[in-house]
Amino acid sequence: MFAYQKEVEELRKAYPPETRVELIEMDDPQAPPVGCRGTIKGVDDAGNILVRWDTGSGLHLLPGVDRFKKIESE
């Protein structure tokens, strides 16, 4: 397994589907507002975290670029 594939697998373990997250910072004009929460739908082969934001947006999180936190319980 290549190092990159291992990183993607680690992301998939850390952020399984249905995990809830909260946005801290995203440098994108289409970003949901800071503090917005969303539900992870998966991690693609490029390592992008696929999120369905509570606002209805489907903008992905980019680990190492965007800042977000996992919500342990609501």
PyMOL Python script that loads the backbone (N, CA, C, O; Angstrom):
from pymol import cmd

cmd.read_pdbstr("""\
ATOM      1  N   MET A   1       0.851  -1.177   0.000  1.00  0.00           N
ATOM      2  CA  MET A   1       0.000   0.000   0.000  1.00  0.00           C
ATOM      3  C   MET A   1       0.895   1.239   0.000  1.00  0.00           C
ATOM      4  O   MET A   1       1.835   1.330   0.789  1.00  0.00           O
ATOM      5  N   PHE A   2       0.605   2.176  -0.874  1.00  0.00           N
ATOM      6  CA  PHE A   2       1.364   3.414  -0.939  1.00  0.00           C
ATOM      7  C   PHE A   2       1.067   4.276   0.281  1.00  0.00           C
ATOM      8  O   PHE A   2       0.003   4.157   0.888  1.00  0.00           O
ATOM      9  N   ALA A   3       2.003   5.136   0.633  1.00  0.00           N
ATOM     10  CA  ALA A   3       1.827   6.019   1.789  1.00  0.00           C
ATOM     11  C   ALA A   3       0.543   6.834   1.656  1.00  0.00           C
ATOM     12  O   ALA A   3      -0.194   6.993   2.629  1.00  0.00           O
ATOM     13  N   TYR A   4       0.269   7.356   0.448  1.00  0.00           N
ATOM     14  CA  TYR A   4      -0.923   8.170   0.251  1.00  0.00           C
ATOM     15  C   TYR A   4      -2.193   7.355   0.515  1.00  0.00           C
ATOM     16  O   TYR A   4      -3.128   7.841   1.151  1.00  0.00           O
ATOM     17  N   GLN A   5      -2.217   6.135   0.029  1.00  0.00           N
ATOM     18  CA  GLN A   5      -3.383   5.275   0.261  1.00  0.00           C
ATOM     19  C   GLN A   5      -3.574   5.030   1.750  1.00  0.00           C
ATOM     20  O   GLN A   5      -4.703   4.963   2.237  1.00  0.00           O
ATOM     21  N   LYS A   6      -2.472   4.896   2.465  1.00  0.00           N
ATOM     22  CA  LYS A   6      -2.552   4.687   3.917  1.00  0.00           C
ATOM     23  C   LYS A   6      -3.169   5.917   4.592  1.00  0.00           C
ATOM     24  O   LYS A   6      -3.984   5.774   5.504  1.00  0.00           O
ATOM     25  N   GLU A   7      -2.790   7.116   4.155  1.00  0.00           N
ATOM     26  CA  GLU A   7      -3.367   8.335   4.716  1.00  0.00           C
ATOM     27  C   GLU A   7      -4.870   8.401   4.477  1.00  0.00           C
ATOM     28  O   GLU A   7      -5.626   8.792   5.366  1.00  0.00           O
ATOM     29  N   VAL A   8      -5.302   8.021   3.285  1.00  0.00           N
ATOM     30  CA  VAL A   8      -6.733   8.020   2.967  1.00  0.00           C
ATOM     31  C   VAL A   8      -7.462   7.021   3.854  1.00  0.00           C
ATOM     32  O   VAL A   8      -8.542   7.322   4.362  1.00  0.00           O
ATOM     33  N   GLU A   9      -6.896   5.849   4.045  1.00  0.00           N
ATOM     34  CA  GLU A   9      -7.516   4.844   4.911  1.00  0.00           C
ATOM     35  C   GLU A   9      -7.607   5.342   6.354  1.00  0.00           C
ATOM     36  O   GLU A   9      -8.597   5.080   7.038  1.00  0.00           O
ATOM     37  N   GLU A  10      -6.582   6.055   6.818  1.00  0.00           N
ATOM     38  CA  GLU A  10      -6.608   6.609   8.171  1.00  0.00           C
ATOM     39  C   GLU A  10      -7.701   7.667   8.301  1.00  0.00           C
ATOM     40  O   GLU A  10      -8.385   7.732   9.322  1.00  0.00           O
ATOM     41  N   LEU A  11      -7.867   8.493   7.271  1.00  0.00           N
ATOM     42  CA  LEU A  11      -8.961   9.468   7.278  1.00  0.00           C
ATOM     43  C   LEU A  11     -10.311   8.766   7.330  1.00  0.00           C
ATOM     44  O   LEU A  11     -11.212   9.203   8.046  1.00  0.00           O
ATOM     45  N   ARG A  12     -10.455   7.695   6.587  1.00  0.00           N
ATOM     46  CA  ARG A  12     -11.731   6.950   6.573  1.00  0.00           C
ATOM     47  C   ARG A  12     -12.033   6.350   7.947  1.00  0.00           C
ATOM     48  O   ARG A  12     -13.192   6.286   8.358  1.00  0.00           O
ATOM     49  N   LYS A  13     -10.999   5.914   8.649  1.00  0.00           N
ATOM     50  CA  LYS A  13     -11.207   5.379  10.006  1.00  0.00           C
ATOM     51  C   LYS A  13     -11.553   6.498  10.989  1.00  0.00           C
ATOM     52  O   LYS A  13     -12.405   6.329  11.861  1.00  0.00           O
ATOM     53  N   ALA A  14     -10.887   7.637  10.837  1.00  0.00           N
ATOM     54  CA  ALA A  14     -11.105   8.762  11.750  1.00  0.00           C
ATOM     55  C   ALA A  14     -12.445   9.461  11.519  1.00  0.00           C
ATOM     56  O   ALA A  14     -13.043   9.997  12.451  1.00  0.00           O
ATOM     57  N   TYR A  15     -12.914   9.449  10.259  1.00  0.00           N
ATOM     58  CA  TYR A  15     -14.140  10.157   9.895  1.00  0.00           C
ATOM     59  C   TYR A  15     -15.089   9.251   9.121  1.00  0.00           C
ATOM     60  O   TYR A  15     -15.307   9.453   7.927  1.00  0.00           O
ATOM     61  N   PRO A  16     -15.654   8.253   9.799  1.00  0.00           N
ATOM     62  CA  PRO A  16     -16.586   7.359   9.102  1.00  0.00           C
ATOM     63  C   PRO A  16     -17.892   8.081   8.755  1.00  0.00           C
ATOM     64  O   PRO A  16     -18.198   9.125   9.332  1.00  0.00           O
ATOM     65  N   PRO A  17     -18.656   7.528   7.816  1.00  0.00           N
ATOM     66  CA  PRO A  17     -19.952   8.122   7.477  1.00  0.00           C
ATOM     67  C   PRO A  17     -20.817   8.320   8.717  1.00  0.00           C
ATOM     68  O   PRO A  17     -20.794   7.522   9.654  1.00  0.00           O
ATOM     69  N   GLU A  18     -21.566   9.391   8.690  1.00  0.00           N
ATOM     70  CA  GLU A  18     -22.488   9.812   9.749  1.00  0.00           C
ATOM     71  C   GLU A  18     -21.805  10.535  10.899  1.00  0.00           C
ATOM     72  O   GLU A  18     -22.481  10.955  11.838  1.00  0.00           O
ATOM     73  N   THR A  19     -20.469  10.696  10.858  1.00  0.00           N
ATOM     74  CA  THR A  19     -19.769  11.501  11.855  1.00  0.00           C
ATOM     75  C   THR A  19     -20.186  12.956  11.669  1.00  0.00           C
ATOM     76  O   THR A  19     -20.288  13.444  10.543  1.00  0.00           O
ATOM     77  N   ARG A  20     -20.422  13.630  12.767  1.00  0.00           N
ATOM     78  CA  ARG A  20     -20.797  15.042  12.716  1.00  0.00           C
ATOM     79  C   ARG A  20     -19.556  15.913  12.895  1.00  0.00           C
ATOM     80  O   ARG A  20     -18.679  15.597  13.699  1.00  0.00           O
ATOM     81  N   VAL A  21     -19.488  17.008  12.144  1.00  0.00           N
ATOM     82  CA  VAL A  21     -18.371  17.947  12.217  1.00  0.00           C
ATOM     83  C   VAL A  21     -18.891  19.378  12.286  1.00  0.00           C
ATOM     84  O   VAL A  21     -20.030  19.666  11.919  1.00  0.00           O
ATOM     85  N   GLU A  22     -18.025  20.265  12.765  1.00  0.00           N
ATOM     86  CA  GLU A  22     -18.336  21.689  12.821  1.00  0.00           C
ATOM     87  C   GLU A  22     -17.218  22.456  12.123  1.00  0.00           C
ATOM     88  O   GLU A  22     -16.038  22.214  12.375  1.00  0.00           O
ATOM     89  N   LEU A  23     -17.593  23.372  11.253  1.00  0.00           N
ATOM     90  CA  LEU A  23     -16.625  24.160  10.504  1.00  0.00           C
ATOM     91  C   LEU A  23     -16.023  25.251  11.380  1.00  0.00           C
ATOM     92  O   LEU A  23     -16.738  25.985  12.063  1.00  0.00           O
ATOM     93  N   ILE A  24     -14.686  25.346  11.349  1.00  0.00           N
ATOM     94  CA  ILE A  24     -13.974  26.413  12.049  1.00  0.00           C
ATOM     95  C   ILE A  24     -13.499  27.455  11.040  1.00  0.00           C
ATOM     96  O   ILE A  24     -13.648  28.656  11.265  1.00  0.00           O
ATOM     97  N   GLU A  25     -12.920  26.988   9.916  1.00  0.00           N
ATOM     98  CA  GLU A  25     -12.437  27.918   8.902  1.00  0.00           C
ATOM     99  C   GLU A  25     -12.315  27.214   7.561  1.00  0.00           C
ATOM    100  O   GLU A  25     -11.827  26.086   7.478  1.00  0.00           O
ATOM    101  N   MET A  26     -12.765  27.896   6.510  1.00  0.00           N
ATOM    102  CA  MET A  26     -12.629  27.387   5.147  1.00  0.00           C
ATOM    103  C   MET A  26     -12.424  28.588   4.227  1.00  0.00           C
ATOM    104  O   MET A  26     -13.241  29.509   4.206  1.00  0.00           O
ATOM    105  N   ASP A  27     -11.330  28.574   3.471  1.00  0.00           N
ATOM    106  CA  ASP A  27     -11.024  29.684   2.574  1.00  0.00           C
ATOM    107  C   ASP A  27     -11.637  29.399   1.208  1.00  0.00           C
ATOM    108  O   ASP A  27     -10.957  28.979   0.272  1.00  0.00           O
ATOM    109  N   ASP A  28     -12.930  29.639   1.126  1.00  0.00           N
ATOM    110  CA  ASP A  28     -13.670  29.396  -0.112  1.00  0.00           C
ATOM    111  C   ASP A  28     -14.876  30.322  -0.118  1.00  0.00           C
ATOM    112  O   ASP A  28     -15.597  30.394   0.876  1.00  0.00           O
ATOM    113  N   PRO A  29     -15.110  31.032  -1.214  1.00  0.00           N
ATOM    114  CA  PRO A  29     -16.254  31.949  -1.250  1.00  0.00           C
ATOM    115  C   PRO A  29     -17.604  31.239  -1.115  1.00  0.00           C
ATOM    116  O   PRO A  29     -18.597  31.871  -0.753  1.00  0.00           O
ATOM    117  N   GLN A  30     -17.653  29.957  -1.397  1.00  0.00           N
ATOM    118  CA  GLN A  30     -18.894  29.198  -1.287  1.00  0.00           C
ATOM    119  C   GLN A  30     -19.024  28.473   0.059  1.00  0.00           C
ATOM    120  O   GLN A  30     -19.958  27.697   0.260  1.00  0.00           O
ATOM    121  N   ALA A  31     -18.092  28.727   0.971  1.00  0.00           N
ATOM    122  CA  ALA A  31     -18.064  28.009   2.253  1.00  0.00           C
ATOM    123  C   ALA A  31     -19.317  28.280   3.079  1.00  0.00           C
ATOM    124  O   ALA A  31     -19.866  29.382   3.060  1.00  0.00           O
ATOM    125  N   PRO A  32     -19.754  27.262   3.797  1.00  0.00           N
ATOM    126  CA  PRO A  32     -20.823  27.490   4.768  1.00  0.00           C
ATOM    127  C   PRO A  32     -20.307  28.439   5.854  1.00  0.00           C
ATOM    128  O   PRO A  32     -19.096  28.615   5.984  1.00  0.00           O
ATOM    129  N   PRO A  33     -21.190  29.045   6.623  1.00  0.00           N
ATOM    130  CA  PRO A  33     -20.730  29.967   7.669  1.00  0.00           C
ATOM    131  C   PRO A  33     -19.938  29.232   8.750  1.00  0.00           C
ATOM    132  O   PRO A  33     -20.180  28.058   9.030  1.00  0.00           O
ATOM    133  N   VAL A  34     -18.989  29.947   9.348  1.00  0.00           N
ATOM    134  CA  VAL A  34     -18.222  29.398  10.463  1.00  0.00           C
ATOM    135  C   VAL A  34     -19.198  28.947  11.544  1.00  0.00           C
ATOM    136  O   VAL A  34     -20.160  29.648  11.859  1.00  0.00           O
ATOM    137  N   GLY A  35     -18.939  27.772  12.107  1.00  0.00           N
ATOM    138  CA  GLY A  35     -19.822  27.224  13.127  1.00  0.00           C
ATOM    139  C   GLY A  35     -20.882  26.293  12.563  1.00  0.00           C
ATOM    140  O   GLY A  35     -21.572  25.599  13.310  1.00  0.00           O
ATOM    141  N   CYS A  36     -21.007  26.281  11.241  1.00  0.00           N
ATOM    142  CA  CYS A  36     -21.979  25.399  10.601  1.00  0.00           C
ATOM    143  C   CYS A  36     -21.610  23.948  10.886  1.00  0.00           C
ATOM    144  O   CYS A  36     -20.431  23.598  10.943  1.00  0.00           O
ATOM    145  N   ARG A  37     -22.604  23.128  11.060  1.00  0.00           N
ATOM    146  CA  ARG A  37     -22.389  21.703  11.303  1.00  0.00           C
ATOM    147  C   ARG A  37     -22.834  20.893  10.101  1.00  0.00           C
ATOM    148  O   ARG A  37     -23.672  21.322   9.308  1.00  0.00           O
ATOM    149  N   GLY A  38     -22.255  19.718   9.991  1.00  0.00           N
ATOM    150  CA  GLY A  38     -22.598  18.851   8.879  1.00  0.00           C
ATOM    151  C   GLY A  38     -22.349  17.395   9.212  1.00  0.00           C
ATOM    152  O   GLY A  38     -21.796  17.066  10.262  1.00  0.00           O
ATOM    153  N   THR A  39     -22.767  16.523   8.298  1.00  0.00           N
ATOM    154  CA  THR A  39     -22.644  15.079   8.460  1.00  0.00           C
ATOM    155  C   THR A  39     -21.740  14.532   7.371  1.00  0.00           C
ATOM    156  O   THR A  39     -21.958  14.779   6.185  1.00  0.00           O
ATOM    157  N   ILE A  40     -20.727  13.789   7.780  1.00  0.00           N
ATOM    158  CA  ILE A  40     -19.804  13.200   6.820  1.00  0.00           C
ATOM    159  C   ILE A  40     -20.492  12.068   6.069  1.00  0.00           C
ATOM    160  O   ILE A  40     -21.155  11.214   6.657  1.00  0.00           O
ATOM    161  N   LYS A  41     -20.314  12.090   4.754  1.00  0.00           N
ATOM    162  CA  LYS A  41     -20.859  11.046   3.886  1.00  0.00           C
ATOM    163  C   LYS A  41     -19.789  10.051   3.474  1.00  0.00           C
ATOM    164  O   LYS A  41     -20.108   8.953   3.019  1.00  0.00           O
ATOM    165  N   GLY A  42     -18.505  10.424   3.627  1.00  0.00           N
ATOM    166  CA  GLY A  42     -17.412   9.519   3.282  1.00  0.00           C
ATOM    167  C   GLY A  42     -16.145  10.296   2.986  1.00  0.00           C
ATOM    168  O   GLY A  42     -16.106  11.521   3.098  1.00  0.00           O
ATOM    169  N   VAL A  43     -15.107   9.560   2.606  1.00  0.00           N
ATOM    170  CA  VAL A  43     -13.829  10.136   2.200  1.00  0.00           C
ATOM    171  C   VAL A  43     -13.522   9.574   0.820  1.00  0.00           C
ATOM    172  O   VAL A  43     -13.512   8.358   0.627  1.00  0.00           O
ATOM    173  N   ASP A  44     -13.270  10.468  -0.147  1.00  0.00           N
ATOM    174  CA  ASP A  44     -13.003   9.976  -1.497  1.00  0.00           C
ATOM    175  C   ASP A  44     -11.547   9.519  -1.636  1.00  0.00           C
ATOM    176  O   ASP A  44     -10.756   9.650  -0.703  1.00  0.00           O
ATOM    177  N   ASP A  45     -11.209   8.991  -2.796  1.00  0.00           N
ATOM    178  CA  ASP A  45      -9.870   8.440  -3.024  1.00  0.00           C
ATOM    179  C   ASP A  45      -8.772   9.500  -3.017  1.00  0.00           C
ATOM    180  O   ASP A  45      -7.594   9.163  -2.906  1.00  0.00           O
ATOM    181  N   ALA A  46      -9.140  10.772  -3.134  1.00  0.00           N
ATOM    182  CA  ALA A  46      -8.162  11.861  -3.091  1.00  0.00           C
ATOM    183  C   ALA A  46      -7.961  12.379  -1.666  1.00  0.00           C
ATOM    184  O   ALA A  46      -7.120  13.247  -1.433  1.00  0.00           O
ATOM    185  N   GLY A  47      -8.733  11.849  -0.712  1.00  0.00           N
ATOM    186  CA  GLY A  47      -8.606  12.281   0.676  1.00  0.00           C
ATOM    187  C   GLY A  47      -9.489  13.450   1.046  1.00  0.00           C
ATOM    188  O   GLY A  47      -9.334  14.020   2.126  1.00  0.00           O
ATOM    189  N   ASN A  48     -10.422  13.824   0.167  1.00  0.00           N
ATOM    190  CA  ASN A  48     -11.392  14.871   0.493  1.00  0.00           C
ATOM    191  C   ASN A  48     -12.485  14.276   1.370  1.00  0.00           C
ATOM    192  O   ASN A  48     -12.946  13.161   1.128  1.00  0.00           O
ATOM    193  N   ILE A  49     -12.896  15.023   2.386  1.00  0.00           N
ATOM    194  CA  ILE A  49     -13.969  14.561   3.267  1.00  0.00           C
ATOM    195  C   ILE A  49     -15.282  15.101   2.711  1.00  0.00           C
ATOM    196  O   ILE A  49     -15.480  16.312   2.623  1.00  0.00           O
ATOM    197  N   LEU A  50     -16.164  14.196   2.343  1.00  0.00           N
ATOM    198  CA  LEU A  50     -17.443  14.556   1.732  1.00  0.00           C
ATOM    199  C   LEU A  50     -18.452  14.859   2.841  1.00  0.00           C
ATOM    200  O   LEU A  50     -18.729  14.008   3.687  1.00  0.00           O
ATOM    201  N   VAL A  51     -18.995  16.074   2.831  1.00  0.00           N
ATOM    202  CA  VAL A  51     -19.882  16.519   3.909  1.00  0.00           C
ATOM    203  C   VAL A  51     -21.191  17.030   3.329  1.00  0.00           C
ATOM    204  O   VAL A  51     -21.204  17.713   2.305  1.00  0.00           O
ATOM    205  N   ARG A  52     -22.275  16.699   3.983  1.00  0.00           N
ATOM    206  CA  ARG A  52     -23.575  17.302   3.698  1.00  0.00           C
ATOM    207  C   ARG A  52     -23.809  18.274   4.850  1.00  0.00           C
ATOM    208  O   ARG A  52     -24.143  17.868   5.963  1.00  0.00           O
ATOM    209  N   TRP A  53     -23.628  19.566   4.567  1.00  0.00           N
ATOM    210  CA  TRP A  53     -23.782  20.593   5.590  1.00  0.00           C
ATOM    211  C   TRP A  53     -25.248  20.790   5.927  1.00  0.00           C
ATOM    212  O   TRP A  53     -26.121  20.578   5.085  1.00  0.00           O
ATOM    213  N   ASP A  54     -25.518  21.195   7.161  1.00  0.00           N
ATOM    214  CA  ASP A  54     -26.898  21.409   7.601  1.00  0.00           C
ATOM    215  C   ASP A  54     -27.584  22.512   6.798  1.00  0.00           C
ATOM    216  O   ASP A  54     -28.812  22.594   6.791  1.00  0.00           O
ATOM    217  N   THR A  55     -26.812  23.356   6.127  1.00  0.00           N
ATOM    218  CA  THR A  55     -27.370  24.415   5.278  1.00  0.00           C
ATOM    219  C   THR A  55     -27.842  23.865   3.929  1.00  0.00           C
ATOM    220  O   THR A  55     -28.502  24.570   3.165  1.00  0.00           O
ATOM    221  N   GLY A  56     -27.499  22.591   3.636  1.00  0.00           N
ATOM    222  CA  GLY A  56     -27.855  21.998   2.359  1.00  0.00           C
ATOM    223  C   GLY A  56     -26.696  21.937   1.383  1.00  0.00           C
ATOM    224  O   GLY A  56     -26.797  21.285   0.344  1.00  0.00           O
ATOM    225  N   SER A  57     -25.596  22.606   1.701  1.00  0.00           N
ATOM    226  CA  SER A  57     -24.406  22.605   0.849  1.00  0.00           C
ATOM    227  C   SER A  57     -23.727  21.232   0.886  1.00  0.00           C
ATOM    228  O   SER A  57     -23.865  20.480   1.851  1.00  0.00           O
ATOM    229  N   GLY A  58     -23.000  20.930  -0.174  1.00  0.00           N
ATOM    230  CA  GLY A  58     -22.254  19.679  -0.238  1.00  0.00           C
ATOM    231  C   GLY A  58     -20.765  19.903  -0.419  1.00  0.00           C
ATOM    232  O   GLY A  58     -20.064  19.021  -0.916  1.00  0.00           O
ATOM    233  N   LEU A  59     -20.267  21.080  -0.020  1.00  0.00           N
ATOM    234  CA  LEU A  59     -18.858  21.405  -0.200  1.00  0.00           C
ATOM    235  C   LEU A  59     -17.979  20.495   0.665  1.00  0.00           C
ATOM    236  O   LEU A  59     -18.259  20.291   1.847  1.00  0.00           O
ATOM    237  N   HIS A  60     -16.912  19.952   0.064  1.00  0.00           N
ATOM    238  CA  HIS A  60     -16.019  19.008   0.751  1.00  0.00           C
ATOM    239  C   HIS A  60     -15.026  19.736   1.647  1.00  0.00           C
ATOM    240  O   HIS A  60     -14.691  20.899   1.420  1.00  0.00           O
ATOM    241  N   LEU A  61     -14.564  19.026   2.668  1.00  0.00           N
ATOM    242  CA  LEU A  61     -13.482  19.513   3.514  1.00  0.00           C
ATOM    243  C   LEU A  61     -12.158  18.987   2.976  1.00  0.00           C
ATOM    244  O   LEU A  61     -12.067  17.839   2.540  1.00  0.00           O
ATOM    245  N   LEU A  62     -11.139  19.827   3.009  1.00  0.00           N
ATOM    246  CA  LEU A  62      -9.808  19.445   2.577  1.00  0.00           C
ATOM    247  C   LEU A  62      -8.911  19.375   3.808  1.00  0.00           C
ATOM    248  O   LEU A  62      -8.499  20.414   4.325  1.00  0.00           O
ATOM    249  N   PRO A  63      -8.600  18.166   4.289  1.00  0.00           N
ATOM    250  CA  PRO A  63      -7.744  18.038   5.469  1.00  0.00           C
ATOM    251  C   PRO A  63      -6.396  18.722   5.237  1.00  0.00           C
ATOM    252  O   PRO A  63      -5.806  18.601   4.164  1.00  0.00           O
ATOM    253  N   GLY A  64      -5.917  19.441   6.253  1.00  0.00           N
ATOM    254  CA  GLY A  64      -4.667  20.160   6.134  1.00  0.00           C
ATOM    255  C   GLY A  64      -4.836  21.550   5.557  1.00  0.00           C
ATOM    256  O   GLY A  64      -3.905  22.354   5.596  1.00  0.00           O
ATOM    257  N   VAL A  65      -6.014  21.847   5.020  1.00  0.00           N
ATOM    258  CA  VAL A  65      -6.305  23.171   4.460  1.00  0.00           C
ATOM    259  C   VAL A  65      -7.443  23.805   5.258  1.00  0.00           C
ATOM    260  O   VAL A  65      -7.297  24.905   5.791  1.00  0.00           O
ATOM    261  N   ASP A  66      -8.566  23.112   5.334  1.00  0.00           N
ATOM    262  CA  ASP A  66      -9.728  23.592   6.085  1.00  0.00           C
ATOM    263  C   ASP A  66      -9.578  23.203   7.545  1.00  0.00           C
ATOM    264  O   ASP A  66      -8.943  22.205   7.884  1.00  0.00           O
ATOM    265  N   ARG A  67     -10.187  24.027   8.405  1.00  0.00           N
ATOM    266  CA  ARG A  67     -10.169  23.710   9.834  1.00  0.00           C
ATOM    267  C   ARG A  67     -11.581  23.347  10.270  1.00  0.00           C
ATOM    268  O   ARG A  67     -12.550  24.045   9.972  1.00  0.00           O
ATOM    269  N   PHE A  68     -11.662  22.238  10.984  1.00  0.00           N
ATOM    270  CA  PHE A  68     -12.964  21.731  11.442  1.00  0.00           C
ATOM    271  C   PHE A  68     -12.722  20.846  12.647  1.00  0.00           C
ATOM    272  O   PHE A  68     -11.590  20.456  12.932  1.00  0.00           O
ATOM    273  N   LYS A  69     -13.802  20.533  13.353  1.00  0.00           N
ATOM    274  CA  LYS A  69     -13.676  19.623  14.491  1.00  0.00           C
ATOM    275  C   LYS A  69     -14.792  18.610  14.471  1.00  0.00           C
ATOM    276  O   LYS A  69     -15.899  18.876  14.003  1.00  0.00           O
ATOM    277  N   LYS A  70     -14.477  17.451  14.985  1.00  0.00           N
ATOM    278  CA  LYS A  70     -15.459  16.379  15.117  1.00  0.00           C
ATOM    279  C   LYS A  70     -16.343  16.707  16.324  1.00  0.00           C
ATOM    280  O   LYS A  70     -15.851  17.142  17.365  1.00  0.00           O
ATOM    281  N   ILE A  71     -17.631  16.497  16.174  1.00  0.00           N
ATOM    282  CA  ILE A  71     -18.574  16.706  17.273  1.00  0.00           C
ATOM    283  C   ILE A  71     -18.819  15.337  17.909  1.00  0.00           C
ATOM    284  O   ILE A  71     -19.341  14.425  17.268  1.00  0.00           O
ATOM    285  N   GLU A  72     -18.442  15.215  19.148  1.00  0.00           N
ATOM    286  CA  GLU A  72     -18.556  13.921  19.830  1.00  0.00           C
ATOM    287  C   GLU A  72     -19.993  13.582  20.190  1.00  0.00           C
ATOM    288  O   GLU A  72     -20.400  12.425  20.089  1.00  0.00           O
ATOM    289  N   SER A  73     -20.770  14.583  20.610  1.00  0.00           N
ATOM    290  CA  SER A  73     -22.193  14.346  20.909  1.00  0.00           C
ATOM    291  C   SER A  73     -22.940  15.657  20.796  1.00  0.00           C
ATOM    292  O   SER A  73     -22.394  16.730  21.053  1.00  0.00           O
ATOM    293  N   GLU A  74     -24.201  15.552  20.407  1.00  0.00           N
ATOM    294  CA  GLU A  74     -25.020  16.773  20.264  1.00  0.00           C
ATOM    295  C   GLU A  74     -26.161  16.723  21.249  1.00  0.00           C
ATOM    296  O   GLU A  74     -26.974  17.646  21.301  1.00  0.00           O
TER     297      GLU A  74
END
""", "prot")
cmd.dss("prot")
cmd.show_as("cartoon", "prot")
cmd.util.cbc("prot")
cmd.orient("prot")
